[in-house]
């Protein structure tokens, strides 16, 4: 689950509406805060819990204007540890914020997330201007740590390895009123040799299905029209309870919730992807035909070295079944280039699989060693070799993505308006959202037709396929479609 899968707004943290009476009155509560999120959807979900815990303790989320002017009393950095540059990114950001601390001595800076789980004591020593360092399992402790720092003036650290409270049991301040993240599990039981997640998140723990569905219903009651189910390996949900069909049952149960228009999930593991999940996706109307399933490598030899418990034949068999059941499915993936020991032949196998799979998109990464993982101690491939292979893979996937996107041209798509504006939307008067299979669409509103609001659904004819998004500038006079559903 990579941050590249999300738009800026989908990674955004909770802010206070400038028109809120408290904001207009200048009420700062215990302090005005902002949360800066690095990393994947799970981190975004955690940031909503961080904001919820702070608001419950009496803090106020910054308005957009306060955040832009750095007029805040607390900044929380929610960190990621997936890639090699994670530490550099974190310490670089903290270094920049040190100047803010000098300008505003009462400003508190807190660090949470996966890098906090890993670096714990080092952060407080290397960045002594931080007020609090808290782990992925200590979100609820943040207000207490901040209070202790105000009294002592010393950085406070609380990082535990045992999960006692699911983050989902904490209050949430959701950034979006119409789209909600809902965690179904935390942690991971896999032993991929390149991955640090089992260290930062611990072993897999599932929430009770009834608790998950109750949270989904609350989200819908509060205005959500779309829910994304989150887990490091969603389709192994229920295995610990002895129910290998638990995830497909959960998807079908979501289909019975009135008012829930769209259900997505991320990320499944190919080894645990079963036919009942495919059937649930195909047969449950509000489950979207969108699948992000990490391949990581097209070489069976490298998959073994990675401790990935599937082979390319199984992966391609799953893709074939998904497309047979849902011909419109958009399937994306993750691929690591330059894993230790990867030969040119191994890389050619990856290119072959990518050509056959025809992913709608692929998030490609140059292998980066993570301290504490088995692969970090293996013999590394020269940087120049990795870069050359990476460039070849990106070029291939970009061509495939463009070809797949062009298939939308002339077709009608249903888009949920998210309020997200692309960089050019203000100038072009377009609105933005995602169509049912997850593709980003920018829609031009025809003159004289109603302009959709956030949460509305627009059916429009795609007039142009860009490299990574679609443009719909329909002309109803020419027979093209533009219709708004509220």
C-alpha positions in Angstrom: 0.0 0.0 0.0 2.0 2.9 -1.2 1.4 6.6 -1.0 1.8 6.9 -4.7 -1.7 5.3 -5.0 -3.3 8.3 -3.3 -3.9 11.9 -4.4 -2.9 14.7 -2.2 -6.4 15.1 -0.8 -6.7 11.3 -0.1 -3.5 11.7 2.0 -4.8 14.9 3.7 -5.3 15.2 7.4 -8.3 16.6 9.2 -8.6 20.4 9.2 -11.1 22.7 10.8 -13.6 24.6 8.6 -12.7 28.3 8.7 -16.4 29.1 9.1 -16.5 27.0 12.3 -17.7 29.2 15.2 -14.7 28.1 17.3 -12.3 29.1 14.6 -14.0 32.4 14.1 -13.8 33.1 17.8 -10.1 32.3 17.9 -10.6 29.3 20.2 -7.3 27.3 20.3 -8.4 24.8 23.0 -5.3 23.1 24.4 -3.5 24.0 21.2 -4.0 24.1 17.4 -2.5 21.1 15.7 -1.8 19.7 12.3 -0.8 16.1 11.3 1.7 15.6 8.5 1.4 12.0 7.0 4.1 10.0 5.2 3.4 6.6 3.7 0.5 4.3 3.0 -3.2 4.2 3.5 -2.7 2.6 6.9 -0.7 5.6 8.0 -3.5 7.9 6.8 -5.9 5.8 8.8 -3.7 6.2 11.9 -3.4 10.0 11.3 -7.2 10.2 11.5 -7.0 8.4 14.9 -4.2 10.7 16.0 -6.4 13.7 15.1 -9.4 12.1 16.9 -7.4 11.5 20.1 -6.1 15.0 20.1 -9.6 16.5 19.5 -11.0 14.4 22.3 -8.3 15.7 24.6 -9.2 19.3 23.8 -6.9 20.3 20.9 -8.3 21.9 17.8 -7.4 20.9 14.2 -5.8 23.8 12.3 -7.8 25.6 9.6 -6.3 25.5 6.1 -5.2 29.1 6.7 -3.5 28.3 10.0 -1.7 25.4 8.5 -0.5 27.4 5.6 0.7 30.2 7.9 2.3 27.7 10.4 0.0 29.3 13.0 -0.1 26.1 15.0 0.9 24.9 18.5 1.5 21.3 17.7 2.8 19.4 14.6 2.6 15.6 14.5 4.8 13.8 11.9 3.4 10.3 11.2 6.3 8.5 9.6 6.9 5.6 7.2 9.7 3.1 7.2 9.2 1.1 4.0 12.0 2.6 1.9 15.7 3.3 2.5 15.3 7.1 2.4 12.6 6.9 5.2 15.0 8.0 7.9 16.5 10.8 5.7 13.0 12.0 4.9 12.0 12.0 8.6 15.2 13.7 9.9 15.2 16.2 7.0 11.6 17.2 7.9 12.4 17.5 11.6 15.4 19.6 10.7 13.2 22.1 8.8 10.8 22.2 11.7 13.5 23.0 14.2 13.5 26.5 12.7 9.8 26.8 13.4 10.5 25.7 17.0 13.1 28.5 17.3 10.6 31.0 16.1 7.8 29.7 18.3 9.4 28.3 21.5 6.1 26.9 22.7 5.5 24.9 19.6 5.5 21.1 20.2 6.6 18.6 17.6 5.7 14.9 18.0 6.8 11.9 15.9 4.8 8.8 15.5 4.4 5.9 13.0 6.8 3.2 11.8 10.1 5.1 12.0 9.2 6.1 15.5 8.6 2.4 16.3 12.1 1.6 14.9 14.2 4.6 15.9 12.5 5.5 19.2 15.4 6.7 21.4 17.6 7.9 18.5 14.9 10.4 17.4 14.9 12.1 20.8 18.7 12.3 20.9 19.2 13.4 17.3 16.2 15.9 17.4 16.0 17.0 21.0 13.5 19.7 20.1 10.8 17.0 19.7 8.2 16.9 22.4 7.1 13.3 22.0 7.9 10.1 20.2 5.2 7.4 20.1 4.9 4.0 18.4 2.3 2.6 16.1 0.6 1.0 19.1 0.7 4.1 21.4 -1.5 6.6 19.6 -3.7 6.9 22.6 -0.8 8.0 24.8 0.0 11.1 22.8 -1.9 13.7 24.8 -0.3 12.4 28.1 3.2 12.6 26.5 2.6 16.2 25.4 1.5 17.2 28.9 4.6 15.5 30.4 6.8 17.4 28.0 5.3 20.7 28.9 6.1 20.0 32.5 9.6 18.6 32.1 10.8 20.2 28.9 12.3 16.8 28.0 11.3 14.6 25.0 8.9 11.9 26.0 9.1 8.5 24.5 6.5 5.6 24.6 6.9 2.8 22.2 5.6 -0.7 22.9 5.7 -3.9 20.9 2.5 -5.4 22.2 -0.9 -4.4 20.8 -3.4 -3.7 23.6 -5.9 -1.5 21.7 -6.7 -1.5 18.0 -6.2 1.9 16.5 -9.8 1.6 15.2 -11.1 1.6 18.8 -9.7 5.2 19.2 -11.8 8.2 18.2 -11.3 9.4 14.6 -11.3 12.8 13.0 -11.8 11.9 9.4 -10.4 14.1 6.7 -13.1 13.2 4.2 -16.9 13.2 4.8 -17.6 10.9 1.9 -14.7 8.4 1.9 -13.6 6.5 4.9 -10.7 4.2 5.7 -11.7 1.2 7.9 -9.0 -1.2 9.2 -9.9 -4.8 9.4 -6.6 -6.0 10.7 -3.2 -4.8 11.8 0.3 -6.4 11.4 1.5 -9.2 9.2 2.4 -12.9 9.5 4.4 -13.1 6.3 8.2 -13.2 6.4 9.2 -11.4 3.2 12.9 -10.8 3.4 12.7 -7.2 2.1 9.9 -6.0 4.4 10.1 -4.2 7.7 6.3 -4.1 8.4 6.3 -7.2 10.8 8.8 -5.3 12.9 6.9 -2.0 12.9 3.4 -3.3 13.0 3.8 -6.7 14.7 2.0 -10.0 13.9 -1.4 -10.0 12.3 -4.4 -9.3 14.5 -7.9 -9.4 13.1 -10.8 -7.2 14.4 -14.1 -8.9 15.0 -16.3 -8.8 11.9 -19.2 -7.3 13.9 -17.0 -4.4 15.1 -15.9 -3.7 11.5 -19.4 -3.7 10.2 -20.5 -1.5 13.0 -17.8 1.0 12.1 -18.7 0.9 8.4 -22.4 1.6 9.3 -21.3 4.6 11.5 -19.3 5.9 8.6 -22.3 5.7 6.4 -24.5 7.4 9.0 -22.0 10.2 9.2 -22.2 10.7 5.4 -19.6 8.3 3.9 -20.5 6.9 0.5 -17.3 4.9 0.0 -15.3 2.8 2.4 -11.9 1.2 1.8 -11.1 -1.8 4.0 -7.5 -1.8 5.1 -5.0 -4.5 6.1 -1.5 -5.6 5.3 -3.0 -8.8 4.0 -6.8 -8.4 3.8 -7.6 -11.8 2.3 -6.0 -13.7 5.2 -8.6 -12.0 7.4 -10.3 -14.6 9.6 -7.6 -17.3 9.3 -6.7 -16.9 13.0 -10.4 -17.5 13.8 -10.4 -20.6 11.7 -12.6 -19.1 9.0 -10.9 -19.0 5.6 -14.0 -17.5 4.0 -14.3 -14.6 6.5 -13.1 -11.9 4.1 -15.5 -12.8 1.3 -18.3 -12.9 3.9 -17.2 -9.4 5.0 -17.4 -8.1 1.5 -20.9 -9.6 1.0 -22.0 -8.1 4.3 -20.9 -4.7 3.2 -23.1 -5.1 0.2 -26.1 -5.2 2.5 -25.5 -1.8 4.2 -28.0 0.7 2.9 -26.4 3.9 1.6 -22.9 2.4 1.1 -22.3 3.0 -2.6 -18.7 1.8 -3.0 -16.4 -0.7 -1.2 -12.7 -1.0 -2.0 -9.9 -2.9 -0.2 -6.2 -3.1 -0.1 -3.9 -5.0 -0.1 -4.4 -8.7 -0.8 -1.6 -11.2 -0.9 -1.6 -13.6 -3.9 -0.9 -16.6 -1.8 -4.2 -16.2 0.1 -6.3 -15.0 -2.8 -9.2 -17.5 -3.2 -12.1 -18.0 -5.6 -14.7 -17.1 -3.0 -13.2 -13.5 -2.8 -13.4 -13.2 -6.6 -17.0 -14.3 -6.5 -17.8 -11.9 -3.8 -16.3 -9.0 -5.8 -18.2 -10.0 -8.9 -21.5 -10.6 -7.2 -21.7 -7.8 -4.7 -22.9 -4.6 -6.5 -21.1 -2.1 -4.3 -17.7 -3.8 -4.3 -15.6 -2.1 -6.9 -13.8 -4.0 -9.6 -10.5 -2.7 -8.6 -7.6 -4.8 -7.4 -4.1 -3.9 -6.2 -2.2 -7.1 -5.8 1.6 -6.9 -5.4 3.6 -9.1 -7.8 7.1 -7.9 -6.5 9.0 -10.0 -9.1 8.2 -12.0 -12.2 11.0 -14.5 -11.5 10.1 -17.5 -9.4 13.7 -17.8 -8.2 13.6 -14.2 -6.8 10.1 -14.8 -5.3 11.7 -17.7 -3.4 14.5 -15.5 -2.2 11.9 -12.9 -1.2 10.0 -15.6 0.8 6.9 -14.8 -1.3 4.8 -17.9 -0.9 3.4 -18.0 -4.5 4.9 -18.4 -8.0 4.1 -16.5 -11.2 1.8 -19.2 -12.5 -0.5 -18.8 -9.5 -0.4 -15.1 -9.8 -1.4 -15.2 -13.5 -4.1 -17.8 -12.8 -5.7 -15.4 -10.2 -5.5 -12.5 -12.8 -7.2 -14.7 -15.4 -10.0 -15.7 -13.0 -10.5 -12.0 -11.9 -10.8 -10.9 -15.5 -13.1 -13.7 -16.5 -15.5 -12.8 -13.7 -15.0 -9.0 -14.1 -13.8 -8.0 -17.6 -13.7 -4.3 -16.5 -11.4 -4.9 -13.6 -8.5 -2.5 -13.2 -5.6 -4.4 -11.7 -2.5 -2.6 -10.4 0.6 -4.0 -8.7 3.9 -3.4 -6.9 7.3 -4.5 -8.4 10.7 -4.4 -6.9 13.7 -4.0 -9.3 17.2 -5.0 -8.3 16.5 -7.4 -5.4 19.8 -9.0 -4.2 20.8 -11.7 -6.6 18.5 -10.6 -9.4 20.1 -11.6 -12.8 19.3 -10.2 -16.2 17.4 -13.4 -16.8 15.3 -12.9 -13.7 14.6 -9.3 -14.8 13.6 -10.5 -18.3 11.1 -12.8 -16.5 9.6 -9.8 -14.8 9.3 -7.9 -18.1 7.6 -11.0 -19.6 5.0 -11.2 -16.8 4.3 -7.5 -17.0 3.6 -7.8 -20.7 1.3 -10.7 -20.2 -0.5 -9.2 -17.1 -1.1 -5.8 -18.7 -1.5 -4.1 -15.3 -3.5 -0.8 -15.4 -0.6 0.6 -13.4 2.5 -0.6 -11.5 4.2 1.0 -8.6 7.8 0.2 -9.3 10.6 0.6 -6.8 14.4 0.2 -6.8 15.2 -2.3 -4.1 16.4 -0.5 -0.9 17.8 -2.4 2.0 16.0 -1.9 5.3 18.2 -2.5 8.4 17.0 -5.5 10.3 15.6 -7.4 7.3 17.3 -10.6 5.9 17.7 -9.1 2.4 19.8 -6.2 3.8 22.7 -8.5 4.5 22.6 -10.1 1.0 25.0 -9.1 -1.7 23.5 -5.9 -3.3 23.3 -5.2 -7.0 25.2 -2.2 -8.4 23.1 1.0 -8.5 23.8 1.6 -12.2 22.4 -1.9 -13.1 19.3 -1.4 -11.0 18.7 2.0 -12.5 19.0 0.7 -16.0 16.5 -2.1 -15.3 14.2 0.2 -13.5 14.1 2.6 -16.5 13.3 -0.3 -18.9 10.4 -1.5 -16.7 8.9 1.9 -16.3 9.0 2.5 -20.0 7.2 -0.8 -20.7 4.6 -0.2 -18.0 4.0 3.4 -19.1 3.2 2.2 -22.7 0.8 -0.5 -21.3 -0.9 2.0 -19.0 -1.4 4.5 -21.9 -2.9 1.7 -24.1 -5.2 0.6 -21.3 -6.3 4.1 -20.5 -7.2 4.7 -24.2 -9.8 2.0 -24.0 -11.9 4.4 -21.9 -12.2 6.9 -24.6 -15.8 7.3 -25.9 -17.1 5.3 -22.9 -19.4 6.5 -20.2 -18.0 6.3 -16.6 -19.6 7.0 -13.3 -17.5 9.2 -11.1 -17.9 10.0 -7.4 -16.9 13.6 -6.9 -14.4 13.9 -4.1 -13.8 17.6 -4.1 -10.2 16.8 -5.1 -9.0 19.3 -7.7 -6.2 18.5 -10.0 -3.5 21.0 -10.6 -5.3 22.4 -13.6 -8.9 22.0 -12.5 -9.3 25.6 -11.3 -8.2 27.0 -14.6 -10.3 24.5 -16.7 -13.4 24.6 -14.5 -13.3 20.9 -14.1 -14.3 18.8 -11.1 -12.5 15.6 -10.0 -13.2 12.2 -8.7 -12.7 8.5 -9.3 -14.7 6.2 -11.5 -15.8 2.8 -10.3 -12.6 1.0 -11.0 -10.5 3.6 -9.3 -9.2 5.7 -12.2 -8.9 9.4 -11.6 -11.3 11.5 -13.8 -11.4 15.2 -14.4 -14.8 16.3 -15.6 -15.7 19.5 -17.5 -19.2 20.7 -16.6 -21.1 21.6 -19.8 -22.5 25.2 -20.0 -26.0 25.4 -18.5 -25.8 22.0 -16.7 -25.7 21.6 -12.9 -22.3 21.6 -11.3 -21.9 18.6 -9.0 -21.0 18.9 -5.3 -18.7 16.7 -3.2 -20.3 13.3 -2.9 -22.4 13.5 -6.0 -22.1 10.9 -8.8 -21.6 12.1 -12.3 -21.9 9.9 -15.4 -19.9 11.4 -18.2 -18.4 10.4 -21.6 -14.6 10.2 -21.6 -13.2 12.4 -24.3 -9.5 12.0 -23.7 -7.2 9.6 -22.0 -4.1 11.2 -20.4 -1.2 9.2 -19.2 -2.5 8.5 -15.7 -6.0 10.0 -15.6 -9.1 10.5 -17.8 -10.6 13.7 -19.1 -14.3 14.0 -19.7 -15.4 17.2 -21.4 -18.8 15.9 -22.8 -20.8 17.7 -25.3 -24.5 16.7 -24.7 -25.5 18.4 -28.0 -23.3 15.9 -29.8 -24.9 13.0 -28.0 -22.3 12.6 -25.2 -23.4 11.9 -21.7 -23.4 14.3 -18.6 -25.8 13.4 -15.8 -25.6 14.2 -12.0 -27.0 11.8 -9.3 -27.1 13.1 -5.8 
